[in-house]
């Protein structure tokens, strides 16, 4: 079955009475060369336990299954599991879970890959997907934060999202999201995909980008702790609250009026350091001058001028000053 052939796709979908959902942003790949390039960029091999979100009819899935040890696919549309039962029927290393990908939990991973491998942070080790564009940016950051076994992500996203993922300091695309993602992952490859490679064609250009997990270093060369990384991500959110303002004013706007802040609450920039509760926002706002001083960062600068290491310095300073 050639799942890149539009007439084959129509026939498969017709057998199951499937109708496209605009709200789910469903666009199926119809180019074998793009599928092959995704597999090449991801370097998927028989030792890999792969996590996929939005398999659709299984076009990418059936390319991953012969190459990988196991593939866990997460599909939200309740009409597609029947289609995937047909298209992926020849493989016994395939697990499908029907749910919102943002609700993926440890029990789901254990069911697919086994308790021993998940608890040993061995699975899943690769995230490879043609992602639903509405949640793509959120999912990539969330999974890197919440799934410690994940060593790389090779994902199809909207071109503008890929630009933010690999944006450098001082550019228009460099934002809080860029900082938070780049604190834990680094872009190592990318290629463009035009709308004509999909059925139906989307109205935007797409890109496949590979991101590898990284451990950032502090100024003294020591690895940054999860607590400092989480605090740095919080400071990035604060610094970019209003990118036209100085970091002093932007951070004051962000923290003023907020209650106690937990660095381990939910799939957010603060994920990864459970158990750390900072003072309420008003107390942090009052200590901003001391935080900037401890980090040796000029408060008159703007967020887009700060490097990853400078945000780490701000995160470390935040923890130090608020603990005093």
KEKE-3310 file (N, C-alpha, C; in steps of 0.2 Angstrom, whole numbers, plus 5000, padded with zeros to 4 digits):
npx = (5004:5004:5006:5008:5002:4989:4976:4976:4976:4963:4955:4958:4954:4940:4935:4934:4926:4931:4933:4941:4947:4946:4949:4959:4969:4974:4985:4991:5007:5013:5024:5037:5050:5052:5048:5058:5069:5066:5068:5081:5087:5084:5091:5086:5086:5087:5089:5081:5068:5054:5044:5029:5018:5002:5000:4992:4986:4996:5008:5021:5023:5024:5035:5044:5043:5049:5062:5064:5065:5054:5038:5028:5013:5003:4987:4974:4962:4947:4943:4953:4961:4955:4959:4973:4974:4973:4983:4995:4995:5004:5014:5022:5028:5022:5013:4998:4990:4975:4973:4974:4989:4996:4992:4999:5007:5017:5012:5007:5019:5025:5016:5019:5033:5038:5040:5053:5062:5057:5058:5072:5076:5077:5068:5055:5068:5069:5060:5049:5040:5027:5020:5004:5001:4996:4999:5012:5024:5022:5022:5035:5044:5038:5039:5053:5056:5048:5051:5064:5071:5071:5081:5083:5073:5065:5056:5041:5036:5028:5036:5039:5039:5050:5059:5059:5063:5077:5082:5093:5102:5097:5089:5073:5066:5070:5065:5055:5052:5062:5073:5069:5068:5081:5089:5088:5089:5097:5097:5101:5100:5090:5077:5067:5049:5038:5020:5014:5018:5009:4993:4977:4984:4993:4991:5003:5021:5032:5044:5056:5064:5078:5082:5093:5095:5103:5115:5116:5130:5136:5144:5157:5159:5154:5141:5124:5112:5096:5087:5092:5091:5077:5074:5080:5072:5060:5064:5066:5053:5049:5057:5054:5041:5036:5044:5048:5052:5064:5073:5072:5059:5051:5052:5047:5033:5029:5031:5024:5010:5008:5005:5013:5026:5029:5042:5040:5028:5017:5016:5026:5037:5044:5045:5053:5060:5054:5046:5052:5047:5045:5046:5031:5025:5026:5035:5047:5048:5051:5064:5071:5082:5092:5094:5097:5110:5117:5118:5126:5120:5115:5101:5095:5095:5088:5077:5079:5093:5100:5110:5110:5118:5118:5105:5105:5113:5105:5094:5101:5104:5092:5087:5097:5095:5082:5082:5089)
npy = (4994:5010:5024:5037:5040:5049:5044:5031:5035:5042:5030:5022:5031:5032:5019:5019:5029:5042:5059:5075:5085:5102:5108:5100:5102:5093:5087:5077:5069:5067:5063:5053:5055:5066:5059:5050:5058:5063:5052:5050:5062:5060:5049:5037:5021:5003:5001:5011:5018:5025:5040:5046:5059:5062:5053:5052:5044:5035:5037:5042:5033:5020:5020:5022:5011:4998:5002:5005:5000:5000:5009:5021:5029:5043:5048:5059:5060:5052:5044:5039:5028:5016:5017:5016:5004:4996:5001:4999:4986:4975:4976:4971:4979:4991:5003:5011:5025:5033:5049:5066:5073:5081:5076:5065:5053:5045:5032:5029:5028:5018:5007:5006:5004:4997:4995:4994:5000:5013:5018:5018:5028:5026:5025:5034:5037:5044:5057:5058:5066:5072:5085:5091:5107:5117:5114:5111:5119:5120:5106:5101:5108:5104:5090:5088:5094:5085:5072:5063:5053:5057:5060:5066:5076:5076:5084:5089:5106:5122:5134:5146:5143:5134:5144:5151:5141:5140:5152:5166:5176:5193:5194:5195:5184:5179:5174:5172:5159:5153:5155:5146:5134:5132:5131:5118:5111:5109:5115:5105:5102:5105:5106:5112:5111:5111:5117:5109:5096:5089:5082:5087:5102:5113:5130:5136:5137:5124:5116:5103:5100:5096:5093:5091:5085:5095:5100:5114:5125:5134:5150:5147:5135:5124:5111:5117:5116:5107:5115:5128:5130:5129:5141:5150:5149:5154:5167:5171:5171:5182:5192:5194:5198:5211:5215:5227:5235:5238:5225:5227:5234:5226:5213:5218:5221:5208:5200:5208:5207:5193:5177:5165:5156:5141:5131:5119:5117:5110:5108:5118:5133:5132:5119:5104:5106:5101:5104:5116:5131:5148:5165:5175:5184:5198:5200:5196:5205:5216:5213:5213:5222:5218:5205:5207:5213:5203:5195:5202:5209:5222:5231:5239:5234:5225:5210:5203:5204:5196:5182:5164:5160:5171:5172:5160:5165:5174:5166:5158:5169:5173:5162:5163:5175:5176:5166:5170)
npz = (5000:4995:5004:5000:4989:4982:4977:4983:4997:4997:4995:5006:5016:5013:5015:5028:5031:5034:5038:5035:5048:5051:5063:5069:5061:5050:5038:5027:5023:5006:4999:4996:4996:5005:5017:5018:5019:5032:5040:5038:5043:5056:5060:5063:5070:5073:5087:5092:5102:5098:5099:5092:5087:5081:5069:5059:5044:5045:5036:5039:5050:5045:5038:5049:5057:5052:5054:5067:5084:5092:5090:5097:5094:5096:5094:5092:5085:5085:5074:5067:5072:5067:5054:5055:5061:5050:5040:5047:5051:5048:5057:5072:5082:5086:5095:5098:5105:5109:5112:5118:5115:5124:5136:5138:5148:5161:5163:5150:5143:5149:5146:5133:5131:5142:5159:5165:5156:5154:5167:5169:5161:5147:5137:5129:5116:5105:5097:5084:5072:5061:5065:5073:5069:5077:5090:5090:5094:5108:5112:5109:5117:5130:5130:5130:5142:5151:5148:5152:5145:5132:5119:5107:5095:5080:5070:5060:5057:5057:5047:5053:5066:5067:5064:5076:5085:5082:5083:5085:5096:5097:5085:5076:5078:5090:5106:5121:5121:5112:5120:5131:5125:5119:5131:5134:5122:5106:5090:5076:5062:5047:5035:5022:5018:5005:5003:4993:4996:5003:5007:5012:5004:5015:5021:5023:5024:5028:5039:5043:5057:5067:5084:5097:5113:5126:5139:5147:5150:5165:5168:5173:5168:5173:5173:5171:5184:5185:5193:5191:5178:5176:5183:5175:5164:5169:5171:5158:5153:5160:5156:5143:5143:5139:5125:5121:5131:5144:5153:5166:5168:5161:5168:5181:5177:5174:5187:5197:5207:5206:5213:5225:5216:5208:5203:5198:5192:5181:5163:5158:5156:5168:5171:5178:5190:5202:5218:5222:5228:5225:5233:5233:5218:5220:5230:5224:5213:5221:5223:5212:5208:5216:5211:5197:5200:5206:5196:5187:5177:5166:5170:5161:5149:5135:5133:5121:5119:5128:5131:5131:5142:5150:5154:5162:5172:5177:5182:5192:5200:5204:5212:5222:5228:5232:5241:5252)
capx = (5000:5008:5002:5010:4998:4983:4971:4976:4974:4956:4952:4958:4949:4934:4933:4933:4921:4934:4932:4946:4945:4950:4951:4965:4975:4976:4988:4995:5012:5012:5030:5041:5057:5052:5048:5065:5074:5065:5071:5089:5089:5083:5095:5082:5089:5084:5089:5077:5061:5052:5038:5026:5012:4999:5002:4987:4985:5002:5013:5028:5024:5026:5043:5048:5042:5054:5069:5065:5064:5047:5035:5022:5010:4998:4982:4969:4956:4944:4941:4959:4964:4953:4963:4980:4974:4974:4989:5000:4993:5010:5020:5021:5032:5018:5008:4994:4986:4971:4972:4978:4997:4998:4990:5003:5009:5022:5008:5007:5025:5026:5012:5022:5040:5040:5042:5060:5066:5055:5061:5079:5076:5080:5063:5057:5074:5068:5053:5049:5033:5024:5016:4999:5004:4993:5002:5019:5029:5021:5023:5042:5046:5035:5042:5060:5055:5045:5053:5071:5075:5071:5088:5082:5067:5065:5049:5039:5033:5027:5042:5040:5040:5057:5063:5059:5067:5084:5083:5099:5101:5096:5085:5066:5062:5072:5059:5056:5051:5068:5077:5068:5070:5088:5092:5088:5090:5100:5095:5107:5098:5084:5076:5061:5045:5033:5013:5013:5020:5004:4986:4977:4990:4992:4992:5009:5027:5034:5051:5058:5070:5081:5084:5097:5096:5109:5115:5120:5135:5137:5150:5163:5160:5150:5134:5118:5107:5089:5084:5094:5088:5070:5073:5082:5066:5056:5067:5065:5046:5048:5061:5050:5034:5036:5051:5050:5054:5070:5072:5069:5052:5047:5051:5042:5027:5028:5030:5020:5003:5008:5006:5019:5028:5032:5046:5039:5021:5014:5020:5028:5045:5046:5045:5059:5063:5048:5047:5054:5042:5048:5041:5026:5028:5027:5042:5052:5048:5055:5071:5074:5088:5097:5094:5102:5116:5120:5120:5130:5117:5113:5094:5093:5095:5081:5077:5082:5100:5103:5112:5108:5122:5116:5098:5107:5115:5099:5091:5105:5104:5085:5087:5101:5092:5075:5083:5092)
capy = (5000:5016:5029:5043:5040:5052:5039:5026:5038:5042:5024:5020:5035:5031:5013:5020:5035:5047:5066:5079:5090:5108:5110:5096:5103:5087:5087:5070:5069:5063:5063:5048:5058:5069:5054:5047:5063:5064:5046:5051:5067:5058:5044:5032:5014:4997:5002:5017:5018:5031:5043:5050:5062:5064:5049:5052:5037:5031:5038:5042:5028:5014:5021:5021:5004:4993:5005:5006:4995:5001:5015:5023:5034:5046:5051:5062:5060:5045:5041:5037:5022:5011:5017:5014:4997:4993:5003:4997:4979:4971:4977:4970:4984:4997:5004:5017:5027:5038:5054:5072:5072:5085:5073:5059:5052:5039:5025:5028:5026:5011:5002:5005:5002:4993:4999:4994:5004:5020:5020:5018:5034:5023:5025:5034:5041:5049:5060:5059:5067:5077:5087:5096:5114:5121:5112:5109:5122:5118:5099:5100:5110:5100:5083:5088:5095:5080:5065:5063:5049:5059:5063:5071:5077:5077:5086:5094:5111:5127:5137:5151:5139:5132:5150:5153:5136:5140:5159:5168:5183:5200:5193:5196:5178:5177:5176:5168:5152:5152:5154:5140:5128:5131:5129:5111:5107:5113:5113:5102:5101:5107:5106:5115:5107:5116:5114:5103:5089:5087:5081:5093:5106:5118:5137:5138:5133:5119:5114:5098:5102:5091:5096:5087:5087:5097:5102:5120:5127:5140:5154:5144:5129:5118:5110:5120:5111:5108:5121:5134:5130:5131:5148:5154:5149:5159:5174:5172:5173:5189:5197:5195:5200:5216:5215:5234:5238:5236:5219:5229:5235:5220:5209:5221:5219:5200:5198:5211:5205:5186:5174:5161:5153:5135:5130:5112:5116:5109:5108:5125:5134:5130:5111:5101:5107:5100:5105:5123:5137:5155:5169:5178:5189:5205:5200:5195:5212:5221:5211:5213:5226:5213:5199:5210:5215:5197:5191:5207:5210:5229:5231:5243:5230:5221:5203:5200:5205:5192:5176:5158:5160:5177:5170:5156:5169:5177:5161:5157:5175:5173:5157:5165:5181:5174:5161:5174)
capz = (5000:4994:5007:4998:4983:4984:4976:4989:5003:4996:4995:5013:5020:5011:5018:5035:5032:5037:5035:5037:5053:5051:5069:5071:5056:5047:5032:5026:5018:5000:4996:4998:4997:5012:5022:5018:5022:5039:5043:5037:5048:5063:5061:5067:5069:5076:5094:5095:5104:5095:5100:5087:5088:5075:5064:5053:5041:5046:5031:5042:5054:5042:5037:5055:5060:5050:5056:5074:5089:5094:5089:5100:5091:5099:5089:5095:5081:5086:5068:5064:5074:5063:5048:5057:5062:5043:5037:5051:5053:5047:5062:5079:5086:5085:5100:5097:5110:5107:5117:5117:5116:5129:5142:5138:5155:5162:5162:5143:5141:5152:5143:5126:5131:5148:5165:5166:5151:5156:5174:5168:5156:5141:5132:5122:5116:5099:5095:5077:5070:5057:5071:5072:5070:5083:5097:5089:5099:5115:5113:5108:5124:5135:5130:5132:5149:5155:5147:5152:5141:5125:5117:5101:5092:5073:5069:5055:5061:5053:5046:5058:5073:5066:5065:5083:5088:5081:5083:5088:5100:5093:5079:5078:5080:5097:5111:5127:5119:5110:5126:5135:5122:5118:5137:5135:5116:5101:5083:5072:5055:5045:5028:5020:5014:5003:5004:4988:4998:5008:5005:5007:5005:5020:5018:5026:5023:5033:5039:5047:5061:5072:5090:5101:5120:5128:5146:5146:5155:5168:5166:5176:5164:5177:5170:5175:5187:5183:5196:5188:5171:5177:5185:5170:5160:5172:5170:5151:5152:5163:5152:5136:5144:5134:5123:5119:5138:5147:5157:5173:5168:5159:5174:5186:5175:5175:5193:5201:5207:5205:5220:5225:5210:5209:5197:5195:5191:5175:5157:5157:5156:5175:5172:5178:5196:5207:5225:5223:5228:5226:5236:5228:5213:5222:5234:5219:5210:5225:5224:5205:5207:5219:5206:5191:5202:5207:5189:5184:5171:5166:5170:5156:5143:5133:5133:5115:5119:5133:5129:5136:5148:5154:5157:5167:5177:5180:5185:5198:5205:5207:5217:5227:5231:5235:5247:5257)
cpx = (5004:5004:5004:5006:4991:4977:4970:4974:4966:4953:4952:4954:4942:4931:4931:4928:4924:4933:4937:4943:4949:4953:4958:4970:4978:4978:4993:5001:5011:5018:5035:5048:5057:5052:5055:5070:5072:5068:5079:5091:5089:5088:5092:5085:5085:5085:5085:5070:5058:5045:5035:5020:5009:5001:4998:4985:4991:5008:5020:5029:5026:5033:5047:5048:5047:5061:5070:5063:5056:5044:5029:5019:5004:4993:4976:4962:4953:4943:4947:4962:4961:4957:4970:4980:4975:4981:4995:5000:4999:5015:5018:5025:5029:5013:5004:4990:4982:4970:4975:4985:4999:4996:4994:5007:5014:5018:5008:5013:5027:5023:5016:5029:5042:5042:5050:5064:5064:5058:5069:5081:5080:5075:5058:5063:5073:5061:5053:5042:5032:5018:5010:5002:5002:4996:5009:5024:5029:5023:5031:5045:5044:5038:5049:5060:5053:5048:5061:5075:5075:5078:5088:5075:5068:5058:5047:5035:5032:5034:5044:5041:5047:5061:5064:5063:5074:5086:5089:5098:5101:5092:5078:5063:5065:5067:5060:5056:5058:5073:5076:5069:5077:5092:5093:5089:5093:5098:5102:5106:5091:5083:5068:5056:5039:5026:5011:5014:5015:4997:4981:4982:4988:4993:4998:5015:5029:5041:5051:5064:5072:5084:5087:5097:5103:5109:5119:5125:5135:5143:5157:5164:5157:5143:5129:5114:5100:5085:5086:5091:5081:5069:5075:5076:5061:5058:5066:5058:5045:5051:5058:5043:5032:5043:5053:5053:5061:5068:5069:5062:5048:5046:5047:5035:5025:5027:5025:5013:5003:5008:5012:5020:5031:5036:5045:5032:5019:5019:5022:5035:5048:5047:5052:5063:5057:5051:5050:5049:5046:5043:5036:5029:5030:5034:5048:5053:5052:5062:5075:5081:5094:5099:5099:5109:5120:5122:5124:5127:5114:5105:5091:5093:5088:5082:5081:5090:5104:5104:5109:5111:5120:5109:5100:5109:5110:5095:5095:5104:5097:5084:5091:5098:5086:5076:5086:5087)
cpy = (5006:5022:5036:5045:5043:5047:5034:5029:5039:5036:5021:5024:5033:5024:5014:5026:5041:5054:5070:5084:5096:5110:5106:5098:5097:5088:5081:5071:5064:5062:5058:5051:5062:5064:5051:5052:5064:5058:5047:5056:5065:5053:5038:5025:5009:4997:5007:5015:5025:5033:5047:5053:5064:5060:5049:5045:5033:5031:5038:5036:5021:5014:5020:5014:4999:4996:5005:5000:4995:5008:5016:5029:5037:5050:5053:5061:5053:5041:5038:5030:5016:5011:5015:5007:4993:4995:5000:4989:4974:4971:4975:4974:4991:4997:5011:5018:5033:5043:5060:5071:5076:5082:5066:5059:5046:5032:5024:5025:5019:5006:5001:5002:4998:4997:5000:5000:5012:5022:5021:5024:5031:5024:5030:5038:5046:5051:5062:5060:5072:5080:5092:5103:5118:5120:5111:5112:5120:5111:5098:5102:5106:5093:5083:5090:5089:5073:5065:5059:5051:5063:5067:5071:5079:5078:5091:5099:5117:5131:5142:5149:5137:5138:5152:5148:5137:5148:5161:5175:5189:5200:5194:5190:5176:5179:5171:5161:5149:5150:5147:5134:5127:5130:5122:5107:5112:5110:5111:5101:5103:5107:5109:5110:5111:5113:5109:5096:5086:5086:5082:5097:5111:5125:5140:5134:5129:5118:5108:5100:5097:5095:5090:5089:5090:5099:5108:5121:5133:5144:5151:5137:5123:5117:5114:5115:5112:5114:5127:5135:5132:5138:5152:5155:5154:5166:5176:5175:5180:5194:5199:5197:5206:5218:5222:5238:5235:5229:5221:5230:5229:5215:5211:5220:5212:5198:5201:5208:5197:5183:5170:5157:5147:5133:5123:5111:5116:5109:5115:5126:5132:5123:5109:5102:5106:5101:5112:5128:5143:5159:5172:5183:5196:5205:5200:5202:5217:5219:5211:5216:5221:5208:5201:5211:5208:5193:5196:5208:5217:5228:5235:5240:5227:5214:5200:5200:5200:5185:5170:5159:5166:5175:5165:5159:5172:5172:5159:5163:5175:5168:5159:5170:5180:5169:5164:5177)
cpz = (5000:4998:5005:4991:4985:4983:4981:4995:5003:4997:5003:5017:5019:5014:5025:5036:5035:5033:5038:5042:5052:5057:5072:5066:5053:5040:5031:5021:5012:4996:4999:5000:5004:5018:5023:5021:5030:5043:5043:5042:5055:5065:5065:5065:5073:5084:5097:5096:5102:5097:5094:5089:5081:5069:5058:5050:5042:5040:5034:5046:5051:5039:5043:5058:5058:5052:5063:5078:5091:5092:5093:5097:5095:5094:5093:5092:5082:5080:5065:5066:5070:5056:5049:5058:5055:5040:5041:5054:5052:5052:5069:5084:5086:5091:5098:5103:5108:5112:5115:5119:5122:5136:5142:5145:5155:5161:5155:5141:5143:5148:5136:5127:5137:5153:5166:5162:5153:5162:5173:5163:5150:5135:5134:5121:5110:5098:5088:5074:5065:5062:5069:5074:5076:5090:5096:5094:5106:5116:5113:5115:5129:5135:5132:5139:5153:5154:5146:5148:5134:5124:5111:5098:5084:5071:5063:5059:5055:5053:5051:5065:5073:5067:5072:5087:5088:5081:5087:5092:5096:5087:5081:5080:5087:5102:5117:5126:5116:5115:5130:5132:5121:5125:5138:5128:5111:5094:5079:5065:5054:5038:5027:5017:5012:5003:4999:4990:5003:5005:5011:5009:5011:5017:5020:5024:5029:5033:5044:5051:5066:5078:5094:5108:5122:5136:5145:5152:5158:5166:5168:5172:5167:5173:5175:5178:5185:5187:5193:5181:5171:5179:5180:5165:5162:5170:5162:5150:5154:5158:5145:5137:5140:5131:5121:5126:5140:5151:5164:5173:5166:5165:5179:5184:5176:5182:5198:5201:5207:5212:5220:5218:5211:5203:5195:5194:5184:5169:5154:5157:5163:5176:5174:5185:5201:5214:5227:5222:5230:5230:5231:5224:5216:5226:5229:5215:5214:5225:5217:5205:5210:5214:5200:5194:5203:5201:5185:5177:5171:5165:5164:5149:5141:5132:5127:5115:5124:5130:5133:5142:5153:5157:5163:5173:5181:5184:5192:5203:5208:5213:5223:5231:5235:5241:5253:5262)
residu = (UNK:UNK:UNK:UNK:UNK:UNK:UNK:UNK:UNK:UNK:UNK:UNK:UNK:UNK:UNK:UNK:UNK:UNK:UNK:UNK:UNK:UNK:UNK:UNK:UNK:UNK:UNK:UNK:UNK:UNK:UNK:UNK:UNK:UNK:UNK:UNK:UNK:UNK:UNK:UNK:UNK:UNK:UNK:UNK:UNK:UNK:UNK:UNK:UNK:UNK:UNK:UNK:UNK:UNK:UNK:UNK:UNK:UNK:UNK:UNK:UNK:UNK:UNK:UNK:UNK:UNK:UNK:UNK:UNK:UNK:UNK:UNK:UNK:UNK:UNK:UNK:UNK:UNK:UNK:UNK:UNK:UNK:UNK:UNK:UNK:UNK:UNK:UNK:UNK:UNK:UNK:UNK:UNK:UNK:UNK:UNK:UNK:UNK:UNK:UNK:UNK:UNK:UNK:UNK:UNK:UNK:UNK:UNK:UNK:UNK:UNK:UNK:UNK:UNK:UNK:UNK:UNK:UNK:UNK:UNK:UNK:UNK:UNK:UNK:UNK:UNK:UNK:UNK:UNK:UNK:UNK:UNK:UNK:UNK:UNK:UNK:UNK:UNK:UNK:UNK:UNK:UNK:UNK:UNK:UNK:UNK:UNK:UNK:UNK:UNK:UNK:UNK:UNK:UNK:UNK:UNK:UNK:UNK:UNK:UNK:UNK:UNK:UNK:UNK:UNK:UNK:UNK:UNK:UNK:UNK:UNK:UNK:UNK:UNK:UNK:UNK:UNK:UNK:UNK:UNK:UNK:UNK:UNK:UNK:UNK:UNK:UNK:UNK:UNK:UNK:UNK:UNK:UNK:UNK:UNK:UNK:UNK:UNK:UNK:UNK:UNK:UNK:UNK:UNK:UNK:UNK:UNK:UNK:UNK:UNK:UNK:UNK:UNK:UNK:UNK:UNK:UNK:UNK:UNK:UNK:UNK:UNK:UNK:UNK:UNK:UNK:UNK:UNK:UNK:UNK:UNK:UNK:UNK:UNK:UNK:UNK:UNK:UNK:UNK:UNK:UNK:UNK:UNK:UNK:UNK:UNK:UNK:UNK:UNK:UNK:UNK:UNK:UNK:UNK:UNK:UNK:UNK:UNK:UNK:UNK:UNK:UNK:UNK:UNK:UNK:UNK:UNK:UNK:UNK:UNK:UNK:UNK:UNK:UNK:UNK:UNK:UNK:UNK:UNK:UNK:UNK:UNK:UNK:UNK:UNK:UNK:UNK:UNK:UNK:UNK:UNK:UNK:UNK:UNK:UNK:UNK:UNK:UNK:UNK:UNK:UNK:UNK:UNK:UNK:UNK:UNK:UNK:UNK:UNK:UNK:UNK:UNK:UNK:UNK:UNK:UNK:UNK:UNK:UNK:UNK:UNK:UNK:UNK:UNK)
# end
